[in-house]
Amino acid sequence: MIRAARLVFCLLAIASFSGGLKAQSCTTFDVASIKLNTSGPEGRYPAELAPGGRRLTATNQFMVELIMSAYDVSPLQISGIPSSFSGERYDIEATCELPMMKEQLPHMLQVLLAERFHLSVHSELKEQAVYFLIPGKGGPKLHEASDEGGKPELRQSGFSFTFTNAGMSNLVGVLSQVTGRKVLDKTGLRGQYDFTLSYAPDRGGAGREGANVSPAADSFPESVFTALREQLGLNLEAQRSKIEFIVVDRLDRLIPN
C-alpha cells in the first residue's frame, strides 16, 4: 500500500467531489485519454476538475489512487489489485462539452476504468474496528475558513498537516491513514475550517526525516490522539462498524487509446 504521505492529497481530492454544479451536466466523458506515466514520482496530482467543469485531469496516479477516486474509498478498503500494478502510474485527461457534476465523477471514472482496464469489482460489508471522530468535552476548537466556499487545500511537513477550507471529510481521510483504521465522522460539523494538526511520533529521533520536520516538533504531542484533543478539541473513540470493501475481481493491462 502507498504510504500516508503520498495519499493525503488524493484523499483531499476525493472529499472535494461533494457538492457540484447545478446546471445541465455531462454524465459520460465525450473524449478520454489514459496514458502510462514514466516521468518519475514527482509531479503527482489527483483527479480534479478544471474551472468550468468541462475538463478532468489526473497526473502520475497509481492504480489504487484511481480506484479510490472512482469508488470514494480509502486504500484500507481496497484489495485484490495485482502486484504488477504496484509501480505503474497513469495520466488521465477527459473532457465533456457540457459541465461535469462533481457528484457524477466517481461513476464516470468507474465506467472509464472498466473500458480501458476491464476493471470489475464487487463490494463486501465487513465489521471492523474503526474510530469515531467526535467533539471533545470542551467542544471543537476550529476556526471558520477565511475563504468559505474556496477549494480545500492541504500542506504537509513531516507529521504536521495544515488544512485550508477543509471539511471533516478531509480530516477523517488523513486520520484513517495515520491511525491505520477507518475513521468515521460523527462530529456533526458541516462547515469549512482552517486548522493545523501536528504531532511527533518519532520525537526520539528514530525514523525522523530531519529535512521535513520543524524544530517546533519537539513541543508537539507524541500521539495524534492527544494532538486532536489539545489542538482541535476533537476525540477519536474506538468502535466497531460495518465498512464497505472494494474487492478487485479483474484488472487487465491498459487498452491503448
N, C-alpha and C positions, 0 to 999 in steps of 0.2 A: 504494500500500500504506500501511497505517496505521503511524505511527512506533512505534519500540520502546517508548517511554514509555507509549503508550496500550495496548500489548498484553501487558505483563508480567503484569497481574492475570488476564487471560483465560488465559494460558499456565499460570499457577499453578492456576487452577480446573480446567483440563483434566487436569493431573497428579494432582490430588486425586481424580479419578474412580476411580483404582486402589483396590483394597480394596473392601469393601462389606458389606452386611447379609446374614446367613446364613439368616434366616427365609424363609418362603414370600413371594414377591415379585411385584410387578406387572411385566408385560412390555410393555404399551401404556398410554398415557395414557387415563384414563377421560374427563376433560374437559380441553381445552386451548384457550387463547386467545392469539392473536398480534395485536398492535396496533402501528401506526406511532407512534413517539415523536417529538413535535415540541417537547419541552421545552428543547432545547439540549444542549450537550456535557457538562454537569455531571451528576453522579449516575449513573455508569455502573457496572453490576455484572454480571459474567459469570454463566453458567448455574450454579446452585447449589441443592442440596437443603436444605430446611428440616429442623430437628431432627425425627426420627421418620420421615423419608424418604417422606412422602406428598405433598409439595408441592415443585415445581420452579419457580424464578423466574429470569428473566434480564431485566435492565433496561438500556434505551438501548444496545443492542448493534448494531454494524454487521453486515451480512450475512457478511462474511469471518470475523468472530468466531463467528457461529453455525455456519458450516461447519467452522471449526477445532474447535469443541466436538463437532460431530456425527461428524467423521472422525478426531479425535485427531491432527491435524497442525498444523504451524506455517504462518503465512501464506506462507512461502517455498515451500511445497508445494502451493499453490492457484493455479489460473489459470482464465481464462475467465469470471469474473464480469462481467456487463455494466456498463459505466461508469455507467449510470443508477442503480445501487445504491450508488455510492460515498459519497453523502452521507446515505443513509437509515439510520435506527436503529430498532430494534424492541424491544418488551417481550413477554416470554413468561411466561405463568402456566399451569401444568399440574398436575393432581392425579390421584392414584390412591387407591382405597380401601385397597389393600394397600401396604406399603412398597416403594419402588423400590430396586433394587440399583444401586449406582454403576457396576458393570461393564456394565449394560444401558443406561445413559443415552445413550451415543453412538448406538446403534442406534435407540432410541426417538426421539431428535432427528432422525435421518435420515428416519424414517417421517413425522414431523410436518412437516418441511420439504418432503418430496415431496408431502404432501397439500395444504399451504397455498401453496406456491410452484411446484409441479410441478417441483421440483428433480430433475434427473437428472445423474449424473456417471459418468465412467469413470476408472480408475486406470492409470497408466503407471509402469514402472520405468525410471529413468534413472541412469546412472553420473554422479556429480557429485563435485566437490571438497568434502570435508567436514573436520570436525575431530573427532578422538577425544579425549574428556576422560579423562586418565589420571593416576594418582598421580605426584607428583614424586619426585625421588631420595631426599629425606629423609622421604617419607611424608606423608599428609594431615595438615593442621593444623586439624581440625574438632572441635568440642565437641558431645557428645551433647545432644539437646534437653532442656531443663529440664522440659518438659511433654510427654514422649513419648506419642504417640497423639493429641495435640492437632491442631487444624486448621492446615494450613500457611498462613502469612501472609507478606506481602512489603510492605515500605515502601521507597519510592524518593525520594531527594532528589538531583536532578542525576544524576551518574553514580555515586552511592553506593546500593547495594542491600542492605538488611538483611532476612535470611531468618530466620523462626522456624518451628520444627517442620517444616523443609523436607527433602525428599529430593533426590537427584541429578537426578531428572527435573525438579524445579522449577528447578534451576540451569541445566541444559542448555537449557531453553526460553528463558531470558533470554539466555544466551550465543549462541544461534542468532540472536537479534535484533541484538545489539550487534556481532557479527562479520560478519553477512551471509551466513553459511554454516550449514548444518545441523550441529549438534553432537551426537555420539552418546556416550552414557555407557559408558565402558569401565573405570570405577574399581573395580567390584566392591563398592561401598559400598551397603548396603541399609537403613541406619538413617535416623533423623530427626535433624537437626542445627540448631543456632543459629549463624549466622555473618553477617559483613558483607563485601561485596566493593566496594571503592572505587577508582576511577581518575579521572584528569583529562586527557582527550584535548585539551582546549582551554585548557590552563593559561595560554597566552599571552594569552588574553582574547577572541580572535575566536570568536564564536558561543556564548559562555558566557551562561547565564541567571543573572545575578547573584543574583536573589532566591531561587534554588533551590540555590545552590552554597555549601557550608560554607567558611568561611575555612581550615579544615583541608585543603581540596583542594590547596593549594599543596604539601603534603607527600605527596600521593598519586602513584603511578606514572602516567606518561602513557599506558601501554599496559595494556589489560585482560589481556594475556598475562603481563606482569610482575606485575600485581596478583594474578592467580590463583596464580602460583608463590610470591610472597612472603607473601601473606596466608592462603591456603588450602592451600598445599602441593600444588597440582594443576597440570597442564600441558595445553595444547592441542597436539595433534600433527596435522599436515596429512596427510590420507589421501584416497583415493578410495573411494566405496562406492555401491552401487545404492540409490536412495531412491525411495519411492513418492510419486508426484504425483497430486493430485486435479484432474481437468480437468472443468469445468462444461460440460455439453452443452446443458442447458436450464434456464432460471430465469425464471419469469413473475412478474408483479406479484402482490402478496398477495391471496389469496382471502379475502374478509371472513368473520369468524367466524359 
